[in-house]
């Protein structure tokens, strides 16, 4: 499965009012007159992929620009990455990316309908598309990615992952060892502190929920007199007093009267039973009030003891955690830490043995990884230079510089791609040597070599034909088509030799309507392609140019 930018919708970007571009697999070519707006399409793609753009990109007179891109057939690897980033693809494996840019410089972006930051959009965009042109060569210009390229082409990524696991394990052991080492004075002070904390918490014997229970008991003691008066009043209402009858006595009389009536009226008998049941309930409630009243009998210092206990719990919470359970968790952690310190000498000896074995494994894998990289580099250099020679850059020499460094997550090598643009000149970093057109052709050579190893399936080449013509242009066209057999390639060009190789050809046309400039993106059929190639060849569409265009398309296999 290959990622593919299947459609691009553009609104109010520079001179493009509205354009809908349906792109396909293989080689997609964009051509048109100089100034027609070919680069604007690339600018729109850059924008929707989260790259930095100016607010001036918004069409004059419009409040907002919109770009929407739909990617289909997302690869399994990228599906996993999208899930990890929190932006899963749709069930059909498609991804919808939208970006708006306001004339005042504000804007927004969404990924499958979810709001996103520009940074996240850029991260996802660079997973899906690689843009190469006069100013966009992210991976080729970044030495940090050169190691990845080399390992991809050499098939040594699994070995690097094995080394990285070993390196992480070595670092983990080193960290544990560092934590275990301390001077005797510090060790003694740490033991004293931990022992004090353990004793303090254990002596308190607190339990989860105790503070809440004590708070309720304190409130009871503080308001005991008021509560006693209320309960006494309630009992007096139930039981009576001072010569007055209570509710129970009155209810008992009522039960007797109703039961008497029940001898003659059946329904009264049932009511009597209900009243009798209510009387028993009131007797039970009266007993509960009596029992609760007895609990209010406490010594004056009981409240003081509760206050002291609450104060102790609060002090422990302020020192060791926000709850009783947190204090108890701290106790267990302190016991564990104390045990580790007391057994530190044994642990240090054990960790030293583990570290020695881990370092041996890291050194062995680092050496093996370095050797494999150097083997891959020789083959890589040879293959890329062959491609550069094919692309009419015979004097340009590509080399892979591998220098030793201290062991790190990526091994013991620093890898950087170098270019010697002319015979006799020393190789230098690509970013300091190559022009935009050279960069695109160098990337084309690299992509040709890495066709089966690279995992970015959509490549965009802008102005790859800068400064070339004739046979070199034909070779670049053929090479672009070769690369597009296994991925999607989008290319802006001024050359017929490259355009003739396209599977899908789009014409960028600029028109003036109603006093305003508009750019349209038109998909071309066979006849349209013939005319466009003829225009590129001769400027004027002559019969000779049309015939040459037909021959070029026929030679490319398009009839």
C-alpha positions in Angstrom: 0.0 0.0 0.0 1.4 3.4 -1.0 0.5 6.8 0.4 -0.9 9.1 -2.3 -2.0 12.7 -2.5 -5.2 12.0 -4.4 -6.8 15.4 -4.5 -6.0 19.0 -3.8 -8.6 21.8 -3.4 -7.4 25.3 -3.5 -9.4 28.5 -2.7 -8.1 32.1 -2.8 -4.4 31.3 -3.0 -2.6 34.2 -4.8 -4.1 34.3 -8.4 -6.0 31.0 -7.9 -9.6 31.7 -7.0 -10.6 28.1 -7.0 -9.0 24.9 -8.3 -9.7 21.2 -7.9 -6.8 18.9 -8.8 -7.3 15.2 -9.0 -3.8 13.6 -8.8 -2.9 10.0 -9.6 -0.3 7.4 -9.0 2.9 7.6 -11.0 4.3 10.8 -12.6 2.1 13.9 -12.4 3.5 16.9 -14.4 2.5 20.6 -14.0 3.4 22.9 -16.9 2.4 26.3 -18.1 3.6 29.7 -19.2 6.2 31.5 -17.0 4.2 33.4 -14.4 1.1 31.3 -14.9 1.1 30.1 -11.3 2.8 26.7 -11.3 4.8 27.5 -8.2 1.5 28.6 -6.5 0.3 25.0 -6.5 3.5 23.9 -4.8 3.1 26.8 -2.3 -0.5 25.5 -1.6 0.8 22.0 -1.0 3.5 23.4 1.3 0.8 25.3 3.2 -1.5 22.4 3.7 1.4 20.3 5.0 2.1 22.8 7.7 5.1 24.6 6.3 5.5 28.3 7.0 3.7 30.6 4.6 3.1 34.4 4.4 -0.3 36.0 4.9 0.4 37.6 1.5 -0.5 34.2 -0.1 -4.2 35.1 0.4 -5.8 36.3 -2.8 -6.2 40.1 -2.9 -9.8 41.0 -1.8 -10.4 37.7 -0.1 -10.6 37.4 3.7 -9.4 33.8 3.8 -7.6 31.2 1.8 -8.4 27.5 2.1 -6.5 24.4 1.1 -7.7 20.8 1.5 -5.7 17.7 0.7 -6.9 14.1 0.7 -4.4 11.3 1.1 -5.5 7.8 0.3 -4.0 4.3 0.7 -2.1 5.3 3.9 0.7 2.7 4.6 0.5 0.5 7.7 3.5 2.2 9.2 2.0 5.7 8.8 -1.4 4.4 10.1 0.4 3.3 13.3 2.2 6.7 13.5 -1.1 8.6 13.0 -2.7 6.5 15.8 0.1 7.3 18.1 -0.2 11.0 17.3 -3.9 10.9 18.0 -5.1 11.5 14.4 -6.2 8.1 13.1 -7.1 7.7 9.4 -10.6 6.9 8.3 -11.8 3.3 8.0 -11.0 3.4 4.3 -7.4 4.4 5.0 -7.8 8.0 3.9 -6.7 11.2 5.6 -8.2 14.7 5.1 -6.0 17.7 5.9 -7.4 21.2 5.9 -5.8 24.6 6.5 -7.1 28.1 6.4 -5.0 31.3 6.3 -6.7 34.6 7.0 -5.6 37.9 5.5 -4.8 39.2 9.0 -2.3 36.4 9.5 -4.4 34.1 11.6 -5.7 30.7 10.5 -6.4 27.1 11.6 -5.9 23.5 10.5 -7.8 20.3 11.0 -6.8 16.6 10.5 -9.7 14.3 9.7 -12.0 16.9 11.3 -10.0 17.3 14.5 -8.3 20.6 15.3 -4.6 20.5 15.0 -1.5 22.7 15.7 0.7 23.8 12.8 3.6 21.8 14.4 1.5 18.6 14.4 0.4 19.3 10.8 4.0 19.7 9.8 5.0 16.5 11.5 2.3 14.5 9.7 3.0 16.2 6.4 6.6 15.3 6.5 5.6 11.6 7.0 3.6 11.7 3.8 5.4 14.0 1.4 8.9 15.1 0.5 9.2 18.3 -1.4 12.4 19.1 -3.3 13.0 22.4 -5.1 14.9 25.6 -4.8 14.1 26.0 -1.1 12.6 22.7 0.0 15.0 19.9 0.6 14.4 19.0 4.2 15.9 15.6 4.4 18.8 16.0 2.0 20.1 19.2 3.7 19.9 17.8 7.2 22.9 15.6 8.3 20.6 14.2 11.0 18.8 12.2 8.3 21.8 11.0 6.4 22.4 8.2 8.8 18.8 7.1 8.3 19.3 7.1 4.5 22.4 5.0 4.7 20.9 2.5 7.0 17.8 2.2 4.9 19.8 1.5 1.7 22.1 -0.9 3.6 19.2 -2.8 5.2 20.8 -2.3 8.7 17.9 -0.6 10.5 17.2 -3.8 12.5 20.8 -3.9 13.7 20.6 -0.3 14.7 17.4 -1.0 16.7 19.2 -3.9 18.4 22.1 -1.6 19.3 19.7 1.1 20.6 18.0 -1.4 22.9 21.4 -2.5 24.3 22.5 1.2 24.7 19.3 2.1 26.6 19.9 -0.9 28.9 23.5 0.2 29.5 22.3 3.7 30.4 19.6 2.3 32.7 22.2 0.3 34.6 24.5 3.3 34.8 21.7 5.4 36.3 20.9 2.7 38.9 24.6 2.5 39.7 24.9 6.2 40.1 21.9 6.2 42.4 23.4 3.4 44.5 26.7 5.2 45.0 27.1 7.7 47.9 29.8 8.5 50.4 29.5 7.0 53.8 28.6 10.3 55.5 25.7 10.9 53.1 24.7 7.3 53.4 24.5 7.6 57.2 22.5 10.8 57.1 20.1 9.3 54.6 19.6 6.2 56.8 18.9 8.5 59.8 16.3 10.5 57.9 14.5 7.5 56.5 14.5 5.7 59.9 13.1 8.8 61.6 10.4 9.1 59.0 9.5 5.4 59.2 9.3 5.5 63.0 7.2 8.7 62.9 4.6 7.3 60.5 4.5 3.8 62.1 4.1 5.3 65.6 1.1 7.3 64.4 -0.7 4.1 63.3 -3.0 6.1 61.0 -5.5 4.4 58.7 -7.4 5.6 55.5 -10.6 7.5 56.4 -9.6 8.2 60.0 -9.4 12.0 59.6 -13.0 12.0 58.3 -14.2 9.9 61.2 -12.4 12.1 63.8 -13.7 15.3 62.2 -17.3 14.0 62.5 -16.6 13.0 66.2 -15.1 16.4 66.9 -18.2 18.1 65.5 -20.3 15.9 67.7 -18.4 16.7 70.9 -18.4 20.5 70.1 -22.2 20.5 69.7 -23.0 17.8 72.3 -25.0 20.2 74.6 -27.2 21.4 71.7 -27.7 17.9 70.4 -28.6 16.6 73.9 -31.3 19.3 74.3 -32.8 18.5 70.9 -32.8 14.7 71.6 -34.4 15.2 75.1 -37.1 17.4 73.5 -37.7 14.7 70.9 -38.0 12.0 73.5 -40.3 14.1 75.6 -42.6 14.6 72.6 -42.7 10.8 72.1 -42.9 9.7 75.8 -44.5 12.7 77.4 -43.6 14.4 80.7 -44.7 16.8 83.4 -48.2 15.4 83.4 -48.6 15.7 79.6 -49.1 12.7 77.3 -46.5 11.9 74.6 -47.1 10.8 71.1 -46.7 7.1 72.0 -49.4 7.3 74.7 -51.7 9.2 72.4 -51.1 6.8 69.6 -51.7 3.8 72.0 -55.1 5.3 72.8 -55.8 5.8 69.2 -55.0 2.2 68.5 -57.4 1.0 71.2 -60.2 3.2 69.8 -59.7 2.0 66.2 -59.4 -1.6 67.2 -62.8 -1.3 69.1 -64.3 0.1 65.9 -62.7 -2.8 64.0 -65.0 -5.2 65.8 -67.8 -3.9 63.7 -66.1 -2.5 60.5 -63.6 -4.7 58.7 -61.7 -1.8 57.2 -61.1 -0.3 60.6 -59.5 -3.5 61.7 -56.9 -3.2 59.0 -56.3 0.5 59.9 -55.8 -0.6 63.5 -53.1 -3.0 62.5 -51.3 -0.2 60.6 -51.5 2.2 63.5 -50.3 -0.5 65.8 -47.3 -1.1 63.6 -46.6 2.6 63.6 -46.7 2.6 67.4 -44.1 -0.1 67.5 -41.9 1.9 65.1 -42.1 4.9 67.4 -41.1 2.8 70.4 -38.1 1.6 68.4 -37.2 5.2 67.4 -37.5 6.3 71.0 -35.0 3.6 71.9 -32.6 4.7 69.3 -32.8 8.3 70.6 -32.1 6.9 74.1 -29.0 5.0 72.9 -27.7 8.0 71.0 -28.2 10.2 74.0 -26.1 7.9 76.1 -23.2 8.4 73.6 -23.1 12.1 74.4 -21.8 11.3 77.8 -18.0 11.9 77.4 -15.1 13.3 79.5 -14.0 16.9 78.9 -10.5 15.8 77.7 -12.1 13.5 75.0 -12.5 16.5 72.6 -8.9 17.5 73.3 -7.6 14.0 72.4 -9.6 14.1 69.1 -8.1 17.6 68.3 -4.6 16.3 69.0 -5.1 13.3 66.8 -6.4 15.4 63.9 -3.5 17.7 64.3 -1.1 14.8 64.1 -2.7 13.5 60.9 -2.6 16.9 59.3 1.1 17.3 60.1 1.9 13.9 58.6 -0.1 14.7 55.5 1.7 18.0 55.1 5.1 16.2 55.3 4.4 13.0 53.4 1.3 13.3 51.2 -2.1 14.8 50.8 -4.1 11.9 52.3 -3.8 9.1 54.8 -3.2 6.6 52.0 -0.5 8.8 50.5 1.3 8.9 53.9 1.1 5.1 54.1 2.4 4.8 50.5 5.3 7.1 51.5 6.0 4.7 54.4 6.3 1.7 52.1 8.6 3.7 49.7 10.8 4.8 52.6 11.2 1.2 53.8 12.1 0.1 50.4 14.6 2.9 49.9 16.2 2.2 53.4 16.5 -1.5 52.5 18.2 -0.6 49.2 20.7 1.7 50.9 21.4 -0.9 53.6 22.0 -3.5 50.9 23.8 -1.0 48.6 27.2 -2.6 48.7 25.8 -5.9 47.5 23.7 -4.1 44.9 26.6 -2.0 43.6 28.7 -5.2 43.1 25.8 -6.8 41.2 25.2 -3.7 39.1 28.9 -3.4 38.2 28.8 -6.9 36.9 25.6 -6.1 34.8 27.2 -2.9 33.5 30.4 -4.7 32.4 28.3 -7.1 30.4 26.1 -4.3 29.0 29.1 -2.3 27.9 30.6 -5.3 26.2 27.4 -5.9 24.3 27.1 -2.2 23.3 30.7 -2.1 22.1 30.3 -5.3 20.1 27.1 -4.1 18.4 28.5 -0.6 17.8 31.5 -2.0 16.0 29.3 -4.3 14.0 27.0 -1.5 13.2 29.9 0.8 12.1 31.3 -1.9 9.9 28.0 -2.4 8.2 27.5 1.3 7.6 31.0 1.6 6.0 30.1 -1.4 3.7 26.8 0.2 2.8 28.5 3.6 2.3 30.8 2.2 -0.4 28.0 0.7 -2.4 25.8 3.7 -1.8 28.5 6.1 -3.2 29.1 3.9 -6.2 25.3 3.7 -7.1 24.6 7.4 -6.5 27.6 8.5 -8.6 26.4 6.2 -11.4 23.0 7.9 -11.3 24.6 11.4 -11.2 26.6 10.4 -14.3 23.4 9.3 -16.0 21.8 12.6 -15.1 24.6 14.5 -16.9 26.4 15.5 -13.7 29.6 13.4 -14.4 31.9 15.8 -12.7 29.9 15.9 -9.4 31.2 13.3 -6.9 29.0 12.1 -4.1 30.6 10.6 -1.0 29.6 9.5 2.5 31.7 10.9 5.3 31.8 8.6 8.4 33.6 9.9 11.4 34.1 8.3 14.8 32.3 9.8 17.8 31.7 8.9 21.4 29.1 6.1 21.8 25.6 7.4 21.8 22.0 6.3 20.9 23.0 6.1 17.2 26.3 4.3 17.7 29.9 5.5 17.2 29.5 7.2 13.8 28.7 10.6 12.5 27.4 10.3 9.0 27.2 13.2 6.5 26.7 13.3 2.7 29.3 15.3 0.9 29.5 16.7 -2.7 32.6 17.6 -4.7 31.0 19.7 -7.5 34.1 19.9 -9.7 37.2 17.7 -10.2 40.1 18.5 -7.9 37.8 20.2 -5.3 37.5 18.7 -1.8 34.0 17.3 -0.9 31.9 19.6 1.2 28.4 19.3 2.9 25.6 19.3 0.3 23.9 22.3 1.9 27.0 24.5 1.3 27.6 23.4 -2.3 24.6 22.5 -4.4 22.3 25.0 -6.0 18.5 24.4 -6.1 18.6 22.6 -9.5 21.6 20.5 -8.4 19.9 19.6 -5.2 16.8 18.3 -7.0 18.9 16.2 -9.4 21.0 14.9 -6.5 17.8 14.0 -4.6 16.6 12.3 -7.8 19.8 10.2 -7.9 19.4 9.3 -4.2 15.7 8.4 -4.7 16.6 6.2 -7.7 19.1 4.3 -5.6 16.7 4.1 -2.6 13.6 3.3 -4.5 12.9 0.1 -2.6 14.1 1.4 0.8 12.5 4.8 1.2 9.2 5.0 3.0 7.9 8.3 1.8 5.7 7.6 -1.1 4.9 11.0 -2.5 7.8 13.1 -3.9 7.4 16.6 -5.3 10.1 18.1 -7.5 10.0 21.8 -8.2 12.3 23.3 -10.9 14.3 20.1 -11.2 15.1 21.2 -14.8 16.8 24.4 -13.8 19.8 24.9 -16.1 19.5 21.7 -18.2 18.3 20.9 -21.6 18.7 18.3 -24.4 19.8 14.8 -23.5 20.1 15.6 -19.8 16.5 16.6 -19.8 15.4 13.4 -21.5 17.4 11.4 -18.9 15.8 13.2 -16.0 12.4 12.6 -17.5 13.1 8.9 -17.8 14.5 8.8 -14.3 11.5 10.5 -12.8 9.2 8.0 -14.6 11.3 5.1 -13.3 11.0 6.4 -9.7 7.2 6.9 -10.2 6.7 3.2 -11.0 6.8 2.6 -7.3 5.4 5.9 -5.8 3.7 9.1 -6.6 5.8 11.8 -8.2 4.6 15.4 -8.7 6.9 17.6 -10.8 6.8 21.2 -12.0 8.8 21.6 -15.3 9.4 23.8 -18.3 10.7 21.0 -20.5 8.9 18.8 -23.0 11.3 15.9 -22.5 10.2 15.6 -18.9 6.5 16.4 -19.6 6.3 13.6 -22.2 7.0 11.0 -19.5 4.0 12.0 -17.4 1.1 9.6 -16.6 -1.0 12.6 -15.6 -0.4 16.1 -17.1 -1.9 19.3 -15.8 -1.8 22.7 -17.5 -1.6 25.9 -15.4 -3.3 28.7 -17.3 -3.6 32.4 -16.4 -6.5 34.4 -17.7 -8.0 37.8 -17.2 -11.7 37.9 -16.5 -13.6 41.0 -15.5 -10.4 43.0 -14.9 -9.0 40.4 -12.5 -6.3 37.7 -13.0 -7.3 34.1 -12.6 -5.3 30.9 -12.7 -6.9 27.6 -13.7 -5.5 24.1 -13.4 -6.6 21.9 -16.3 -6.1 18.1 -16.7 -5.0 17.4 -20.2 -6.2 14.5 -22.4 -4.0 13.2 -25.2 -4.8 16.0 -27.7 -4.3 18.6 -25.0 -0.9 17.1 -24.1 0.2 17.2 -27.8 -0.7 20.9 -27.9 1.0 21.7 -24.7 4.2 19.9 -25.6 4.2 21.7 -29.0 3.9 25.0 -27.2 6.8 24.1 -24.9 8.9 23.0 -27.8 8.5 25.9 -30.1 6.5 28.6 -28.4 4.3 28.8 -31.5 2.2 25.7 -32.0 3.3 24.7 -35.6 2.6 21.5 -37.4 6.2 20.5 -37.0 6.1 21.1 -33.3 2.8 19.1 -33.1 4.4 16.2 -34.9 7.5 16.3 -32.6 5.2 16.3 -29.6 3.3 13.2 -30.9 6.6 11.4 -31.5 7.8 12.2 -28.0 4.6 10.9 -26.5 4.8 7.8 -28.7 8.4 7.1 -27.6 7.3 7.5 -24.0 4.6 4.9 -24.6 1.6 7.2 -24.6 -0.6 7.0 -27.7 
